[in-house]
Amino acid sequence: MEHYFLERAYSIIIYAILVIWMFFLLQRKKCNIKLTLWIYTIILTVLAYFFIPSESLDLYRLWQVSEWYRGLPLLDMVSEVFAYWTGSPLSHLYLAFLYNIDKHLIPAVTAFLFCWNIFYIVGDYAAKKKINHAVIALVVFLFMSRGIYGEVISGIRSMLAFSFVARCVYNEVYNKTSIIKNIPIYLLASFFHQAALVLVAIRFAFYIIYEKRGLGRVLYLIVLASVSALFAVYFRNNITDTITKANIYINSNIFSYVWEYALSTCYMLVCVWLLYYPYHNPRYSLEFHKMRKIVGSIFLICIALFFTFSIYDRYINFASFIVMPALMEVLNDEWVRKRRYRYGILMVISIFIMFICGLRGDLNAIRFF
């Protein structure tokens, strides 16, 4: 079996150079943050188009599955997908549709949509709160050093669905968007991957626990119970498939990787350090405290399911999507007060994480040649 060590090394170096270049670009005082992040999105999309998966990656298997639908008319494709893939039909329709055009569009479009969602969170918050550019650059650098990009373009479905859920959560917490307005997006994410269905259920539970009081909590409990009952009646197969797959992951832990365990744990500990030390800080916004509760609760779920790698790794990844505004608030506050020792420590940690991820983590699997 060919390992393509040289090609993978070149690809990791290209990715690392791009991450470092963007770090220095975003630091510039005259930098247009949103425009720069759009350029970053386009570059990552183009790179994803040339991504060549090894036979062990999900994308290679998904290409093979999508071959079943090659040449089918759109209506026939839709009926076939919904007949055979009750658990996550939208993701298979997405894969089949793009595969019929060009199979390389699957990682490319996925990278574009993912980055569009995640960088929207960064750009929108940074513009509203006038975050220092050095802080924005560091938070993006820390996130990109984690190597989630490798999982996005090789695994496709769960990270893409999670990014849409993350964008909804951000808008609800920071832009006061109604959770009712986002229900269509939550439904689409739920039909895209079973892990997103569980995540959406957790999100609604957190919304009632942390963001509603008194009569409002009671009303939302009634609405949630009604929607859940309707969903259970009309989409019982989705729920059954999700429970079955969750049991398989929890009881058998069919896939595990010690280096990703370590990297996810490291990222979680960094977030806990930034969010909870010092714990009491009246300068932080109400949105910060609300997001800290949400992220902290997700981390507790991950710790409880530590020995289930797929859940542990994926949900820490999701937490990393929504935690970035809170990290920017902490670091910006310290930057203004000229207490910047954690900035330097985070730089070292980010470089270390990217090095390990490129050597042994998800980044190690990327190959653009």
PEMOVEN-V734207 format. One record per residue. N is the residue number from 1. RES is the residue in three letters. PHI is phi in degrees with one decimal (NA if undefined). NEAR is the number of other C-alpha atoms within 12 Angstrom. Layout:
n: (N | N)
res: (RES | RES)
phi: (PHI | PHI)
near: (NEAR | NEAR)
This chain:
n: (1 | 2 | 3 | 4 | 5 | 6 | 7 | 8 | 9 | 10 | 11 | 12 | 13 | 14 | 15 | 16 | 17 | 18 | 19 | 20 | 21 | 22 | 23 | 24 | 25 | 26 | 27 | 28 | 29 | 30 | 31 | 32 | 33 | 34 | 35 | 36 | 37 | 38 | 39 | 40 | 41 | 42 | 43 | 44 | 45 | 46 | 47 | 48 | 49 | 50 | 51 | 52 | 53 | 54 | 55 | 56 | 57 | 58 | 59 | 60 | 61 | 62 | 63 | 64 | 65 | 66 | 67 | 68 | 69 | 70 | 71 | 72 | 73 | 74 | 75 | 76 | 77 | 78 | 79 | 80 | 81 | 82 | 83 | 84 | 85 | 86 | 87 | 88 | 89 | 90 | 91 | 92 | 93 | 94 | 95 | 96 | 97 | 98 | 99 | 100 | 101 | 102 | 103 | 104 | 105 | 106 | 107 | 108 | 109 | 110 | 111 | 112 | 113 | 114 | 115 | 116 | 117 | 118 | 119 | 120 | 121 | 122 | 123 | 124 | 125 | 126 | 127 | 128 | 129 | 130 | 131 | 132 | 133 | 134 | 135 | 136 | 137 | 138 | 139 | 140 | 141 | 142 | 143 | 144 | 145 | 146 | 147 | 148 | 149 | 150 | 151 | 152 | 153 | 154 | 155 | 156 | 157 | 158 | 159 | 160 | 161 | 162 | 163 | 164 | 165 | 166 | 167 | 168 | 169 | 170 | 171 | 172 | 173 | 174 | 175 | 176 | 177 | 178 | 179 | 180 | 181 | 182 | 183 | 184 | 185 | 186 | 187 | 188 | 189 | 190 | 191 | 192 | 193 | 194 | 195 | 196 | 197 | 198 | 199 | 200 | 201 | 202 | 203 | 204 | 205 | 206 | 207 | 208 | 209 | 210 | 211 | 212 | 213 | 214 | 215 | 216 | 217 | 218 | 219 | 220 | 221 | 222 | 223 | 224 | 225 | 226 | 227 | 228 | 229 | 230 | 231 | 232 | 233 | 234 | 235 | 236 | 237 | 238 | 239 | 240 | 241 | 242 | 243 | 244 | 245 | 246 | 247 | 248 | 249 | 250 | 251 | 252 | 253 | 254 | 255 | 256 | 257 | 258 | 259 | 260 | 261 | 262 | 263 | 264 | 265 | 266 | 267 | 268 | 269 | 270 | 271 | 272 | 273 | 274 | 275 | 276 | 277 | 278 | 279 | 280 | 281 | 282 | 283 | 284 | 285 | 286 | 287 | 288 | 289 | 290 | 291 | 292 | 293 | 294 | 295 | 296 | 297 | 298 | 299 | 300 | 301 | 302 | 303 | 304 | 305 | 306 | 307 | 308 | 309 | 310 | 311 | 312 | 313 | 314 | 315 | 316 | 317 | 318 | 319 | 320 | 321 | 322 | 323 | 324 | 325 | 326 | 327 | 328 | 329 | 330 | 331 | 332 | 333 | 334 | 335 | 336 | 337 | 338 | 339 | 340 | 341 | 342 | 343 | 344 | 345 | 346 | 347 | 348 | 349 | 350 | 351 | 352 | 353 | 354 | 355 | 356 | 357 | 358 | 359 | 360 | 361 | 362 | 363 | 364 | 365 | 366 | 367 | 368 | 369)
res: (MET | GLU | HIS | TYR | PHE | LEU | GLU | ARG | ALA | TYR | SER | ILE | ILE | ILE | TYR | ALA | ILE | LEU | VAL | ILE | TRP | MET | PHE | PHE | LEU | LEU | GLN | ARG | LYS | LYS | CYS | ASN | ILE | LYS | LEU | THR | LEU | TRP | ILE | TYR | THR | ILE | ILE | LEU | THR | VAL | LEU | ALA | TYR | PHE | PHE | ILE | PRO | SER | GLU | SER | LEU | ASP | LEU | TYR | ARG | LEU | TRP | GLN | VAL | SER | GLU | TRP | TYR | ARG | GLY | LEU | PRO | LEU | LEU | ASP | MET | VAL | SER | GLU | VAL | PHE | ALA | TYR | TRP | THR | GLY | SER | PRO | LEU | SER | HIS | LEU | TYR | LEU | ALA | PHE | LEU | TYR | ASN | ILE | ASP | LYS | HIS | LEU | ILE | PRO | ALA | VAL | THR | ALA | PHE | LEU | PHE | CYS | TRP | ASN | ILE | PHE | TYR | ILE | VAL | GLY | ASP | TYR | ALA | ALA | LYS | LYS | LYS | ILE | ASN | HIS | ALA | VAL | ILE | ALA | LEU | VAL | VAL | PHE | LEU | PHE | MET | SER | ARG | GLY | ILE | TYR | GLY | GLU | VAL | ILE | SER | GLY | ILE | ARG | SER | MET | LEU | ALA | PHE | SER | PHE | VAL | ALA | ARG | CYS | VAL | TYR | ASN | GLU | VAL | TYR | ASN | LYS | THR | SER | ILE | ILE | LYS | ASN | ILE | PRO | ILE | TYR | LEU | LEU | ALA | SER | PHE | PHE | HIS | GLN | ALA | ALA | LEU | VAL | LEU | VAL | ALA | ILE | ARG | PHE | ALA | PHE | TYR | ILE | ILE | TYR | GLU | LYS | ARG | GLY | LEU | GLY | ARG | VAL | LEU | TYR | LEU | ILE | VAL | LEU | ALA | SER | VAL | SER | ALA | LEU | PHE | ALA | VAL | TYR | PHE | ARG | ASN | ASN | ILE | THR | ASP | THR | ILE | THR | LYS | ALA | ASN | ILE | TYR | ILE | ASN | SER | ASN | ILE | PHE | SER | TYR | VAL | TRP | GLU | TYR | ALA | LEU | SER | THR | CYS | TYR | MET | LEU | VAL | CYS | VAL | TRP | LEU | LEU | TYR | TYR | PRO | TYR | HIS | ASN | PRO | ARG | TYR | SER | LEU | GLU | PHE | HIS | LYS | MET | ARG | LYS | ILE | VAL | GLY | SER | ILE | PHE | LEU | ILE | CYS | ILE | ALA | LEU | PHE | PHE | THR | PHE | SER | ILE | TYR | ASP | ARG | TYR | ILE | ASN | PHE | ALA | SER | PHE | ILE | VAL | MET | PRO | ALA | LEU | MET | GLU | VAL | LEU | ASN | ASP | GLU | TRP | VAL | ARG | LYS | ARG | ARG | TYR | ARG | TYR | GLY | ILE | LEU | MET | VAL | ILE | SER | ILE | PHE | ILE | MET | PHE | ILE | CYS | GLY | LEU | ARG | GLY | ASP | LEU | ASN | ALA | ILE | ARG | PHE | PHE)
phi: (NA | -76.5 | -100.3 | 53.5 | -60.5 | -65.9 | -63.6 | -67.0 | -62.5 | -59.4 | -65.5 | -64.8 | -64.1 | -60.5 | -61.6 | -63.8 | -61.8 | -63.8 | -62.2 | -66.5 | -59.6 | -65.9 | -59.7 | -71.7 | -64.1 | -66.0 | -72.2 | -63.2 | -63.6 | -89.7 | -69.6 | -83.6 | -59.6 | -64.5 | -65.0 | -62.7 | -67.7 | -65.2 | -61.0 | -58.0 | -60.6 | -64.1 | -64.0 | -65.0 | -66.6 | -62.7 | -59.2 | -62.6 | -60.7 | -92.9 | -66.7 | -117.4 | -77.9 | -78.0 | -67.0 | -86.8 | -89.8 | -60.1 | -59.6 | -60.7 | -67.3 | -66.7 | -61.4 | -64.9 | -63.3 | -67.6 | -61.3 | -60.4 | -101.6 | -60.6 | 82.4 | -74.2 | -60.2 | -57.3 | -64.3 | -65.2 | -62.1 | -61.9 | -64.9 | -65.3 | -62.2 | -73.0 | -79.2 | -108.5 | -122.2 | -71.9 | -72.7 | -143.2 | -65.8 | -65.9 | -66.4 | -72.1 | -66.2 | -58.3 | -64.7 | -64.5 | -63.9 | -68.6 | -63.0 | -66.2 | -86.7 | -168.5 | -61.5 | -74.0 | -70.0 | -61.0 | -68.0 | -68.0 | -65.1 | -62.2 | -61.3 | -62.5 | -64.8 | -61.6 | -65.1 | -58.5 | -70.3 | -70.0 | -74.0 | -62.0 | -58.9 | -65.1 | -65.6 | -65.0 | -66.4 | -60.9 | -69.6 | -67.3 | -100.7 | 52.8 | -72.0 | -57.9 | -62.1 | -64.4 | -69.8 | -57.6 | -59.8 | -68.5 | -64.4 | -65.8 | -62.4 | -61.3 | -64.7 | -71.2 | -66.9 | -66.0 | 80.8 | -61.5 | -52.6 | -62.6 | -72.7 | -61.8 | -84.4 | -103.2 | -99.9 | 68.4 | -76.3 | -66.9 | -67.0 | -66.5 | -61.4 | -61.5 | -65.6 | -71.1 | -63.5 | -61.8 | -63.9 | -62.9 | -60.8 | -59.4 | -63.7 | -69.7 | -80.3 | -97.7 | -109.0 | 58.9 | -70.4 | -67.6 | -64.4 | -62.6 | -62.4 | -90.6 | -55.5 | -56.9 | -69.4 | -61.8 | -65.6 | -60.8 | -63.3 | -64.6 | -83.5 | -87.1 | -158.4 | -61.8 | -63.0 | -71.7 | -61.7 | -64.8 | -62.5 | -63.6 | -60.9 | -63.3 | -59.9 | -66.1 | -63.8 | -62.5 | -60.9 | -70.6 | -72.7 | -98.8 | -117.1 | -127.2 | -135.4 | 57.2 | -63.0 | -59.1 | -64.4 | -63.6 | -61.5 | -68.8 | -63.3 | -65.4 | -61.5 | -61.9 | -64.0 | -66.3 | -64.2 | -63.0 | -65.3 | -63.1 | -62.6 | -64.9 | -71.5 | -88.9 | -131.0 | -62.5 | -64.2 | -62.7 | -66.5 | -61.3 | -61.9 | -64.8 | -64.1 | -61.7 | -67.3 | -61.7 | -62.5 | -62.9 | -63.8 | -70.4 | -86.3 | -114.0 | 45.5 | -65.9 | -138.9 | -152.5 | -149.3 | -62.8 | -69.3 | -70.3 | -55.2 | -65.1 | -67.6 | -64.0 | -63.1 | -60.8 | -63.9 | -61.9 | -64.6 | -62.4 | -63.8 | -61.9 | -59.7 | -75.1 | -82.1 | -113.8 | -131.4 | -74.3 | -68.7 | -91.6 | -147.7 | -66.9 | -71.1 | -74.4 | -75.3 | -63.5 | -63.0 | -60.2 | -64.7 | -66.6 | -67.6 | -62.4 | -63.6 | -64.3 | -64.6 | -60.8 | -66.7 | -63.7 | -61.6 | -63.7 | -61.7 | -63.1 | -64.3 | -63.0 | -110.3 | -55.1 | -85.0 | -109.1 | -56.3 | -59.9 | -73.3 | -56.9 | -68.7 | -64.9 | -76.4 | -66.8 | -59.1 | -61.1 | -58.5 | -66.5 | -69.6 | -89.8 | -83.8 | -59.1 | -59.8 | -65.4 | -63.9 | -62.8 | -64.6 | -62.5 | -68.3 | -67.5 | -60.8 | -70.1 | -66.4 | -62.2 | -85.4 | 58.4 | -114.5 | -108.0 | -64.0 | -73.2 | -60.1 | -64.6 | -62.3 | -65.9 | -60.1 | -63.6 | -61.5 | -61.7 | -64.5 | -62.5 | -61.6 | -64.9 | -62.8 | -66.3 | -65.3 | -70.2 | -80.9 | -133.9 | -91.6 | -62.4 | -63.0 | -63.3 | -92.5 | -75.7 | -148.9 | -101.5 | -127.3)
near: (7 | 10 | 16 | 19 | 19 | 17 | 22 | 29 | 24 | 21 | 29 | 36 | 25 | 23 | 38 | 33 | 19 | 23 | 34 | 26 | 20 | 35 | 33 | 24 | 28 | 35 | 25 | 19 | 17 | 14 | 22 | 20 | 37 | 27 | 22 | 29 | 33 | 26 | 22 | 31 | 31 | 24 | 23 | 36 | 30 | 23 | 32 | 39 | 28 | 25 | 38 | 32 | 38 | 27 | 17 | 16 | 25 | 25 | 35 | 26 | 19 | 33 | 34 | 20 | 23 | 30 | 23 | 23 | 31 | 24 | 18 | 21 | 14 | 19 | 15 | 18 | 30 | 23 | 20 | 23 | 28 | 25 | 17 | 20 | 25 | 28 | 31 | 36 | 32 | 33 | 37 | 36 | 37 | 36 | 41 | 39 | 32 | 28 | 32 | 25 | 20 | 21 | 32 | 32 | 31 | 43 | 45 | 36 | 34 | 44 | 41 | 34 | 33 | 40 | 42 | 30 | 32 | 47 | 41 | 35 | 41 | 47 | 35 | 27 | 33 | 33 | 22 | 18 | 22 | 23 | 34 | 30 | 34 | 33 | 41 | 47 | 42 | 39 | 47 | 45 | 40 | 42 | 45 | 42 | 43 | 48 | 41 | 45 | 45 | 43 | 36 | 43 | 46 | 40 | 35 | 40 | 41 | 39 | 44 | 45 | 43 | 45 | 46 | 41 | 45 | 45 | 41 | 36 | 45 | 41 | 28 | 27 | 34 | 30 | 18 | 16 | 16 | 20 | 31 | 20 | 15 | 25 | 26 | 17 | 25 | 33 | 32 | 27 | 36 | 38 | 38 | 38 | 40 | 38 | 38 | 39 | 37 | 35 | 37 | 38 | 27 | 26 | 38 | 34 | 25 | 29 | 29 | 26 | 21 | 26 | 27 | 19 | 14 | 13 | 11 | 16 | 20 | 15 | 15 | 26 | 22 | 15 | 20 | 27 | 18 | 14 | 20 | 23 | 15 | 14 | 21 | 16 | 14 | 14 | 24 | 17 | 23 | 32 | 30 | 22 | 24 | 28 | 20 | 18 | 25 | 25 | 18 | 18 | 23 | 23 | 18 | 16 | 20 | 17 | 19 | 20 | 20 | 22 | 24 | 35 | 31 | 24 | 37 | 40 | 29 | 29 | 40 | 36 | 24 | 33 | 39 | 29 | 21 | 34 | 32 | 24 | 17 | 14 | 17 | 12 | 18 | 12 | 18 | 26 | 21 | 18 | 27 | 33 | 29 | 29 | 39 | 36 | 29 | 37 | 39 | 32 | 25 | 36 | 33 | 20 | 24 | 29 | 23 | 16 | 24 | 27 | 23 | 28 | 33 | 34 | 38 | 36 | 42 | 39 | 43 | 44 | 43 | 43 | 46 | 46 | 45 | 47 | 47 | 47 | 51 | 44 | 44 | 42 | 36 | 40 | 37 | 33 | 27 | 26 | 23 | 19 | 12 | 12 | 14 | 19 | 15 | 26 | 30 | 19 | 18 | 31 | 27 | 19 | 28 | 34 | 27 | 22 | 35 | 38 | 28 | 27 | 39 | 36 | 26 | 26 | 30 | 38 | 40 | 39 | 40 | 46 | 33 | 33 | 21)
